[in-house]
């Protein structure tokens, strides 16, 4: 038995099968490359290098083992700087620095730290409901949150209640009052106007629906949503877990529509940890976050000193204007090259910055295409009806636009017609 099969057997014996990975055991990572052992079609193992255009859904936006992040961590460890400490037992200089940094970049006033994006979504719900009761004056237990169909805000029970995907909801009920969430089509301003009411505390939406296949809304949508929410005294909250922190060529995706598109709150995560740590935030005004007083919210690991130091360094790197301009330009060129590929399997290619997806024509097997890309050494994202790409923002231009495009083109051009 080969090593890959040995690991596979142990994994499925002791670990819940909530993922279905290919026959590959990862061993090393550097920049945009991952190295490991793959089982071939002949059953034999071989060493394989993979161009990572997945980056764990943008969590590795600065690549694997980014040298600047590694240097920061090594320095802190040489100095024996504290890694974890209770926020209730002392004050963190690193957390204060992170709050200041995010406030300056976002134009918002306060942060509250958690660990992963899903927790940030749950926190945003709690904060919005409390604001709805204590500031807006919604009647007890009547607060509603508007979300969009086909959203992805994580897999907590609250996020599952907000989801319209039957795969995430089946056999996880009961979900309580379905009126807790009103679900409307993404990009539909008229429907938002219809459902917003005196019980609405917040509208929480992704600026681009990444998991749904990188669905980009009509121009001006985010700005107009903000206007509608303001007119109705409703919090406008953006889930920027996948789209934020440079992914679309702006620090935050809403900035493509100008400063007047700024939301009341934002959920950040994934890339914030620099690929070396877990960190997420809910960012909002003092009016919202000062309602979360001692005992109302907390996190054992959220806001740990080391994670906050990494987050500040990550933001320093990404927020450089030249860095963001390069992401925007590289994304446009990558998008153009993908659109030049001739294949019946490609229905559409869309995206913004380095958040891109190829929508697959009905009848073709998305997983099969994803596996074929994998065998060519391309690690892509298997989305609902699309193949997604979210490479490291600092990826080498040749590796993406020449090597990567060549491999992607090879896979799509050799695909046979779908079965009748």
DRENDOLO-256081 format. One record per residue (C-alpha): residue in three letters; residue number from 1; x negated, y, z. Coordinates in nm, 4 decimals, decimal comma. Layout:
BEGIN
res  n  xx  yy  zz
ala  NUM  X  Y  Z
...
***
This chain:
BEGIN
res  n  xx  yy  zz
unk  1  0,0000  0,0000  0,0000
unk  2  -0,1308  0,3456  -0,0910
unk  3  -0,1644  0,6325  0,1555
unk  4  0,1281  0,8267  0,0037
unk  5  0,3662  0,5324  0,0424
unk  6  0,2382  0,4695  0,3966
unk  7  0,3152  0,8295  0,4963
unk  8  0,6533  0,8144  0,3207
unk  9  0,7541  0,4993  0,5099
unk  10  0,6515  0,6439  0,8463
unk  11  0,8228  0,9752  0,7725
unk  12  1,1568  0,8153  0,6913
unk  13  1,1297  0,5815  0,9877
unk  14  1,0799  0,8560  1,2469
unk  15  1,2030  1,1840  1,0920
unk  16  1,5583  1,2784  0,9892
unk  17  1,5926  1,2774  0,6083
unk  18  1,7163  1,6361  0,5701
unk  19  1,4602  1,6952  0,2941
unk  20  1,3799  1,4843  -0,0110
unk  21  1,0187  1,5651  -0,1030
unk  22  0,8255  1,4118  -0,3954
unk  23  0,5600  1,1447  -0,3431
unk  24  0,2903  1,3907  -0,2414
unk  25  0,0983  1,4311  0,0853
unk  26  -0,0401  1,7830  0,1273
unk  27  -0,3895  1,8103  0,2779
unk  28  -0,5434  2,1520  0,2059
unk  29  -0,4408  2,4974  0,0930
unk  30  -0,6267  2,8065  -0,0275
unk  31  -0,4729  3,1125  -0,1908
unk  32  -0,2198  2,9972  -0,4506
unk  33  -0,3466  2,6389  -0,4500
unk  34  -0,2409  2,3303  -0,2556
unk  35  -0,4404  2,0071  -0,2631
unk  36  -0,3276  1,6596  -0,1651
unk  37  -0,2626  1,3007  -0,2651
unk  38  0,0046  1,2101  -0,5186
unk  39  0,1448  0,8714  -0,6105
unk  40  0,1465  0,8302  -0,9873
unk  41  0,4049  0,6542  -1,2022
unk  42  0,1768  0,3488  -1,1953
unk  43  0,1994  0,3413  -0,8130
unk  44  -0,1633  0,4444  -0,7599
unk  45  -0,2673  0,7433  -0,5494
unk  46  -0,4821  1,0238  -0,6883
unk  47  -0,6092  1,3618  -0,5706
unk  48  -0,3963  1,6435  -0,7111
unk  49  -0,4220  2,0232  -0,7187
unk  50  -0,0918  2,2144  -0,7247
unk  51  -0,0321  2,5755  -0,8287
unk  52  0,2042  2,6920  -0,5565
unk  53  0,4820  2,8987  -0,7152
unk  54  0,7111  2,8053  -0,4265
unk  55  0,5294  2,9541  -0,1231
unk  56  0,7840  2,8036  0,1154
unk  57  1,0554  3,0404  -0,0137
unk  58  0,8213  3,3443  0,0195
unk  59  0,6848  3,2617  0,3672
unk  60  0,3376  3,2315  0,2072
unk  61  0,3570  3,5633  0,0244
unk  62  -0,0139  3,6249  0,0859
unk  63  -0,1104  3,2696  -0,0089
unk  64  -0,2432  2,9811  0,1970
unk  65  -0,4927  3,0714  0,4691
unk  66  -0,5228  3,4361  0,3721
unk  67  -0,8792  3,5406  0,4666
unk  68  -0,7762  3,8719  0,6233
unk  69  -0,5168  3,7028  0,8427
unk  70  -0,7601  3,4246  0,9321
unk  71  -1,0272  3,6800  1,0278
unk  72  -0,7799  3,8586  1,2550
unk  73  -0,6836  3,5339  1,4285
unk  74  -1,0462  3,4243  1,4711
unk  75  -1,1357  3,7628  1,6233
unk  76  -0,8451  3,7458  1,8674
unk  77  -0,9437  3,3950  1,9733
unk  78  -1,3075  3,4906  2,0248
unk  79  -1,1848  3,7713  2,2482
unk  80  -0,9506  3,5283  2,4275
unk  81  -0,6551  3,7529  2,3503
unk  82  -0,3277  3,6220  2,4816
unk  83  -0,1211  3,4098  2,2426
unk  84  0,2096  3,3799  2,4277
unk  85  0,3528  3,5750  2,7188
unk  86  0,7022  3,6427  2,8479
unk  87  0,8432  3,9803  2,7434
unk  88  1,0177  3,9882  3,0806
unk  89  0,6859  3,9629  3,2683
unk  90  0,4794  4,2277  3,0918
unk  91  0,4643  4,4726  2,8037
unk  92  0,3121  4,3796  2,4685
unk  93  0,0959  4,6363  2,2931
unk  94  0,1193  4,4284  1,9752
unk  95  0,4997  4,4316  1,9785
unk  96  0,5003  4,8091  2,0295
unk  97  0,2655  4,8446  1,7306
unk  98  0,4916  4,6255  1,5178
unk  99  0,7985  4,8274  1,6109
unk  100  0,6233  5,1498  1,5171
unk  101  0,4993  5,0060  1,1867
unk  102  0,8388  4,8709  1,0789
unk  103  1,0151  5,1901  1,1832
unk  104  0,7823  5,4012  0,9681
unk  105  0,8164  5,1702  0,6672
unk  106  1,1943  5,1260  0,6864
unk  107  1,3154  5,4617  0,8162
unk  108  1,5043  5,2753  1,0902
unk  109  1,4553  5,3233  1,4606
unk  110  1,4216  4,9930  1,6470
unk  111  1,3434  4,6236  1,6107
unk  112  1,4351  4,3112  1,8038
unk  113  1,2034  4,0116  1,7420
unk  114  1,2970  3,6486  1,6874
unk  115  1,1187  3,3559  1,5208
unk  116  1,2848  3,2716  1,1883
unk  117  1,5270  3,4391  0,9496
unk  118  1,8199  3,2255  1,0575
unk  119  1,7834  3,3603  1,4124
unk  120  1,7673  3,7105  1,2697
unk  121  2,1042  3,6531  1,1018
unk  122  2,2611  3,5247  1,4240
unk  123  2,1213  3,8260  1,6085
unk  124  2,2600  4,0648  1,3461
unk  125  2,6040  3,9074  1,3974
unk  126  2,5858  3,9553  1,7737
unk  127  2,4620  4,3118  1,7417
unk  128  2,7297  4,4009  1,4850
unk  129  3,0099  4,2556  1,6948
unk  130  2,8938  4,4326  2,0106
unk  131  2,8705  4,7607  1,8193
unk  132  3,2178  4,6960  1,6794
unk  133  3,3662  4,6580  2,0279
unk  134  3,1660  4,9165  2,2202
unk  135  3,1205  5,1905  1,9591
unk  136  3,3836  5,1478  1,6878
unk  137  3,6506  5,0368  1,9352
unk  138  3,7715  4,7153  1,7711
unk  139  4,0172  4,5236  1,9915
unk  140  3,8804  4,2367  2,2026
unk  141  3,7760  3,9302  1,9990
unk  142  3,9112  4,0753  1,6735
unk  143  3,5858  4,1808  1,5057
unk  144  3,5380  4,0579  1,1489
unk  145  3,2233  4,0292  0,9398
unk  146  3,2351  4,0446  0,5597
unk  147  2,9899  3,8212  0,3727
unk  148  2,9553  3,7116  0,0101
unk  149  3,0370  3,3764  -0,1432
unk  150  2,7332  3,1701  -0,2476
unk  151  2,5291  3,3400  0,0248
unk  152  2,2426  3,1806  0,2123
unk  153  2,1733  3,3146  0,5614
unk  154  2,0233  2,9980  0,7109
unk  155  2,1584  2,6768  0,8575
unk  156  2,2600  2,7663  1,2118
unk  157  2,6223  2,7003  1,3035
unk  158  2,7014  3,0701  1,2608
unk  159  2,5344  3,0775  0,9178
unk  160  2,7246  2,7611  0,8254
unk  161  3,0524  2,9311  0,9203
unk  162  2,9567  3,2206  0,6924
unk  163  2,8660  2,9902  0,4029
unk  164  3,0918  2,8928  0,1127
unk  165  2,8718  2,5945  0,0146
unk  166  3,0566  2,2695  0,0990
unk  167  2,7227  2,0866  0,1371
unk  168  2,6368  2,2987  0,4401
unk  169  2,9835  2,2745  0,5988
unk  170  3,0989  1,9144  0,5600
unk  171  3,1458  1,7370  0,8962
unk  172  3,0049  2,0284  1,0977
unk  173  3,3428  2,1728  1,2058
unk  174  3,5500  2,2921  1,3749
unk  175  3,4339  2,6430  1,2959
unk  176  3,6759  2,8425  1,5096
unk  177  3,8677  3,1287  1,3535
unk  178  3,8035  3,1517  0,9806
unk  179  3,8916  3,5209  1,0152
unk  180  3,5564  3,5708  1,1863
unk  181  3,4144  3,5919  0,8322
unk  182  3,5805  3,7299  0,5216
unk  183  3,4119  3,6007  0,2058
unk  184  3,4137  3,7995  -0,1154
unk  185  3,2413  3,7590  -0,4542
unk  186  2,8849  3,8953  -0,4712
unk  187  2,8571  4,2210  -0,6644
unk  188  3,2307  4,2946  -0,6518
unk  189  3,2825  4,6445  -0,5126
unk  190  3,6581  4,6452  -0,5677
unk  191  3,7020  4,3323  -0,3560
unk  192  3,4937  4,4895  -0,0791
unk  193  3,7240  4,7925  -0,0809
unk  194  4,0275  4,5637  -0,0554
unk  195  3,9156  4,3560  0,2433
unk  196  3,7446  4,6174  0,4604
unk  197  3,9717  4,7207  0,7486
unk  198  3,9811  4,8595  1,1014
unk  199  3,8600  4,5250  1,2403
unk  200  3,5525  4,5097  1,0151
unk  201  3,2325  4,5452  1,2156
unk  202  2,9812  4,4825  0,9366
unk  203  2,9159  4,3750  0,5798
unk  204  2,6105  4,1456  0,5669
unk  205  2,4727  4,0729  0,2220
unk  206  2,1535  3,9739  0,0403
unk  207  2,0322  4,2408  -0,2059
unk  208  1,9594  3,9511  -0,4442
unk  209  2,1133  3,6077  -0,3875
unk  210  1,7966  3,3988  -0,4004
unk  211  1,9253  3,0541  -0,3036
unk  212  2,2205  3,0851  -0,5425
unk  213  1,9778  3,1121  -0,8348
unk  214  1,8303  3,4647  -0,8015
unk  215  2,1527  3,6505  -0,8796
unk  216  2,0768  4,0206  -0,9261
unk  217  2,3762  4,2514  -0,8668
unk  218  2,4779  4,5323  -1,1036
unk  219  2,2693  4,8502  -1,0911
unk  220  2,3829  5,0788  -0,8126
unk  221  2,5609  4,8039  -0,6203
unk  222  2,3592  4,8387  -0,2985
unk  223  2,3924  5,2168  -0,2943
unk  224  2,7676  5,2004  -0,3541
unk  225  2,8124  4,9345  -0,0844
unk  226  2,6442  5,1702  0,1590
unk  227  2,8851  5,4487  0,0653
unk  228  3,1908  5,2249  0,1106
unk  229  3,0684  5,1049  0,4504
unk  230  2,9951  5,4577  0,5681
unk  231  3,3408  5,5799  0,4625
unk  232  3,5020  5,2970  0,6614
unk  233  3,2775  5,3159  0,9707
unk  234  3,1313  4,9704  0,9008
unk  235  2,7696  4,8618  0,9532
unk  236  2,5894  4,7825  0,6280
unk  237  2,3336  4,5075  0,6971
unk  238  2,0973  4,3576  0,4385
unk  239  1,9475  4,0100  0,4698
unk  240  1,5988  4,0761  0,3294
unk  241  1,4445  3,7529  0,4574
unk  242  1,3541  3,6355  0,1044
unk  243  1,3714  3,9638  -0,0870
unk  244  1,1858  4,1925  0,1527
unk  245  0,8194  4,2684  0,2173
unk  246  0,7069  4,3251  -0,1396
unk  247  0,8722  4,0281  -0,3065
unk  248  1,0623  4,2389  -0,5635
unk  249  0,7873  4,4989  -0,6173
unk  250  0,9186  4,7327  -0,3473
unk  251  0,8616  4,7029  0,0251
unk  252  1,2341  4,6301  0,0595
unk  253  1,4638  4,5336  -0,2278
unk  254  1,7134  4,8126  -0,1509
unk  255  1,4455  5,0695  -0,2391
unk  256  1,4975  4,9964  -0,6104
unk  257  1,8120  5,2114  -0,5757
unk  258  1,6467  5,4985  -0,3881
unk  259  1,6428  5,6233  -0,0325
unk  260  2,0191  5,6814  -0,0246
unk  261  2,0639  5,3019  -0,0506
unk  262  1,9087  5,2502  0,2947
unk  263  2,1247  5,0129  0,5036
unk  264  2,2162  5,0461  0,8718
unk  265  2,0358  4,7229  0,9541
unk  266  1,7978  4,4701  0,8019
unk  267  1,6997  4,1101  0,8706
unk  268  1,3326  4,0319  0,8001
unk  269  1,1404  3,7053  0,8242
unk  270  0,9397  3,4509  0,6236
unk  271  0,6551  3,6641  0,4787
unk  272  0,6322  3,8612  0,8036
unk  273  0,4260  3,5789  0,9561
unk  274  0,1522  3,6090  0,6946
unk  275  0,1778  3,2389  0,6183
unk  276  0,0108  3,1675  0,9538
unk  277  0,2848  3,2300  1,2065
unk  278  0,6611  3,2497  1,2627
unk  279  0,8127  3,5936  1,3041
unk  280  1,1473  3,7534  1,2225
unk  281  1,3177  4,0794  1,3089
unk  282  1,6490  4,2519  1,3177
unk  283  1,5882  4,6192  1,2387
unk  284  1,8530  4,8856  1,3033
unk  285  1,9352  5,2148  1,4739
unk  286  1,9111  5,2850  1,8448
unk  287  2,2900  5,3123  1,8485
unk  288  2,3086  4,9430  1,7591
unk  289  2,0060  4,7886  1,9295
unk  290  2,0244  4,9779  2,2578
unk  291  2,3498  4,7886  2,3206
unk  292  2,1453  4,4681  2,3623
unk  293  2,0324  4,5181  2,7212
unk  294  1,8623  4,2800  2,9656
unk  295  2,0341  3,9437  2,9788
unk  296  2,2325  3,9884  2,6571
unk  297  1,9644  3,8622  2,4165
unk  298  1,6215  3,7027  2,4336
unk  299  1,3707  3,4635  2,2790
unk  300  1,0980  3,2514  2,4389
unk  301  0,8619  3,2817  2,1436
unk  302  1,0031  3,5821  1,9533
unk  303  0,7704  3,8803  1,9615
unk  304  0,4677  3,6835  2,0832
unk  305  0,1517  3,8999  2,0857
unk  306  -0,0391  3,6969  1,8280
unk  307  0,2574  3,6787  1,5891
unk  308  0,3106  4,0539  1,6166
unk  309  -0,0572  4,1243  1,5446
unk  310  -0,0359  3,9028  1,2344
unk  311  0,2846  4,0781  1,1249
unk  312  0,1235  4,4232  1,1525
unk  313  -0,1751  4,3075  0,9454
unk  314  0,0590  4,1523  0,6876
unk  315  0,2536  4,4771  0,6576
unk  316  -0,0720  4,6738  0,6222
unk  317  -0,1700  4,4598  0,3226
unk  318  0,1678  4,4530  0,1473
unk  319  0,2581  4,8193  0,1975
unk  320  -0,0354  4,9496  -0,0078
unk  321  0,1165  5,1303  -0,3111
unk  322  -0,1307  4,9656  -0,5507
unk  323  -0,0379  4,6213  -0,4146
unk  324  0,3334  4,6796  -0,4744
unk  325  0,2798  4,8270  -0,8225
unk  326  0,0825  4,5172  -0,9195
unk  327  0,3633  4,2880  -0,7975
unk  328  0,6193  4,4808  -1,0022
unk  329  0,4062  4,4763  -1,3188
unk  330  0,3062  4,1113  -1,2798
unk  331  0,6692  4,0128  -1,2262
unk  332  0,7809  4,1916  -1,5421
unk  333  0,5146  4,0156  -1,7499
unk  334  0,5906  3,6744  -1,5979
unk  335  0,9612  3,7236  -1,6628
unk  336  0,8925  3,8187  -2,0250
unk  337  0,6715  3,5139  -2,0853
unk  338  0,9311  3,2771  -1,9373
unk  339  1,1964  3,4272  -2,1648
unk  340  0,9794  3,3420  -2,4653
unk  341  0,9995  2,9676  -2,3907
unk  342  1,2259  2,7908  -2,6386
unk  343  1,4261  2,5129  -2,4753
unk  344  1,7910  2,4076  -2,4790
unk  345  1,7558  2,3456  -2,1056
unk  346  1,7142  2,7184  -2,0376
unk  347  2,0433  2,9037  -2,0028
unk  348  1,8998  3,2275  -1,8646
unk  349  1,5883  3,3713  -1,7012
unk  350  1,6349  3,6451  -1,4425
unk  351  1,4689  3,8062  -1,1463
unk  352  1,2981  4,1107  -1,0035
unk  353  0,9326  4,1416  -0,9132
unk  354  0,8004  3,7968  -0,8269
unk  355  1,1407  3,6525  -0,7347
unk  356  1,2410  3,4715  -1,0538
unk  357  1,4610  3,1812  -1,1600
unk  358  1,5316  2,9831  -1,4749
unk  359  1,8999  2,8899  -1,4812
unk  360  1,9365  2,5374  -1,6178
unk  361  2,1902  2,4531  -1,8873
unk  362  2,4746  2,2343  -1,7659
unk  363  2,4066  1,8668  -1,8370
unk  364  2,0379  1,8810  -1,7531
unk  365  1,9165  1,7400  -1,4203
unk  366  1,7569  2,0189  -1,2135
unk  367  1,5758  1,7745  -0,9861
unk  368  1,4293  1,5875  -1,2847
unk  369  1,2911  1,9137  -1,4276
unk  370  1,1533  2,0082  -1,0852
unk  371  0,9788  1,6702  -1,0560
unk  372  0,8330  1,6999  -1,4065
unk  373  0,6906  2,0404  -1,3146
unk  374  0,5450  1,8834  -1,0022
unk  375  0,3727  1,6131  -1,2055
unk  376  0,2195  1,8883  -1,4187
unk  377  0,0801  2,0504  -1,1043
unk  378  0,3418  2,3247  -1,0626
unk  379  0,5158  2,3549  -0,7261
unk  380  0,8465  2,5345  -0,7963
unk  381  1,1713  2,5825  -0,6025
unk  382  1,4658  2,3540  -0,6693
unk  383  1,7618  2,5891  -0,6350
unk  384  2,1321  2,5121  -0,6777
unk  385  2,1442  2,5220  -1,0581
unk  386  1,8046  2,6718  -1,1290
unk  387  1,4299  2,6351  -1,1030
unk  388  1,2872  2,9173  -0,8941
unk  389  0,9448  3,0789  -0,8751
unk  390  0,8183  3,2959  -0,5882
unk  391  0,4386  3,2896  -0,6194
unk  392  0,2010  3,4523  -0,3745
unk  393  0,2166  3,8266  -0,4293
unk  394  -0,1630  3,8389  -0,4607
unk  395  -0,1831  3,5471  -0,7063
unk  396  -0,4591  3,5539  -0,9662
unk  397  -0,3140  3,6953  -1,2896
unk  398  -0,4666  3,4264  -1,5137
unk  399  -0,3427  3,1444  -1,2910
unk  400  0,0147  3,2732  -1,3164
unk  401  0,0433  3,4144  -1,6682
unk  402  -0,1807  3,1713  -1,8564
unk  403  -0,2242  2,8459  -1,6637
unk  404  0,1157  2,8517  -1,4924
unk  405  0,3158  2,9604  -1,7978
unk  406  0,1396  2,6992  -2,0143
unk  407  0,2404  2,4204  -1,7751
unk  408  0,5994  2,5440  -1,7392
unk  409  0,6342  2,5765  -2,1159
unk  410  0,5004  2,2245  -2,1678
unk  411  0,7626  2,0746  -1,9354
unk  412  1,0593  2,2624  -2,0821
unk  413  0,9638  2,2097  -2,4446
unk  414  0,9324  1,8327  -2,4087
unk  415  1,2692  1,7839  -2,2343
unk  416  1,5026  1,5598  -2,4380
unk  417  1,8670  1,6620  -2,4938
unk  418  2,0929  1,5768  -2,1988
unk  419  2,2894  1,2507  -2,2177
unk  420  2,6231  1,2837  -2,3966
***
